Amino acid sequence: MKEYQQRVCDEALELQDKLNKLLTFQRSFMFADVPSLEQQRLFSQAKAMVKYYAILCERIANFPE
């Protein structure tokens, strides 16, 4: 695997971890204490992270053999 490909894989793993933590927080009781506008921003952030992760996975799936 080339160096840039490894960086993309590492980035995808890090993003997946951050996204999982955000989604876990959104399902927690603590999330209810977050002001509604901030909740909306966090939902928007999660949505963007999902798209970003999908793009990284697509790139990884299409790395040359």
N, C-alpha and C positions, 0 to 999 in steps of 0.2 A: 504494500500500500504506500502510495506517495505521501509525502509530508502534508501537503494541503488536504488530501483526502482524510488523513488522520485528524487534522484540525476540525474538519467538518463533522466527523463522527463524534469527536469530543464535544463540540458545540451542541450537537443534537442531544447527547446524553445530559449535559448540563442544563439545557433548556427543558428537557423532559422532567428532570428533577425539580426545577423551579416551578414548572407548571403543575406538577403533582402537589407540591406544597401549597401553591395558591388555591388549587381546587379543594384540597383538604381544609384549608382555612375557610373557604366559602361555605363549606358544609358544617362548620363548627358553630357552637353556640356563641362564640365570641364575635362572629361576623354580624350578628344582629345588633351589636353595640356600635358598629361602624355607621357613620352618617350615610343616608341614602345616596347622596351624590357621589360619595367616595365608593360606595358599593357598586354603583353604575360604572365608575371608572375602572374598578377592579374586574368587573365582568367584561368590559371592553378590552382590558389588558389581556385577560385570559383568551378571549377570542382571537386577538392578534397573535398571541403565542402559539395557539393551535395552528393557525395558518403558517406561521414561520416554521414550526416543527414539521409540518407536512411538506413544505418546500425542501427543507434539509433532508428529509427521508427520501423524497423523490430524487434529489441530487445523488444521495448515497446509492440508491437502487440503480442509478444509471452511470455509476463509475465504470470506466472501461476495465475489462478483465485483465 
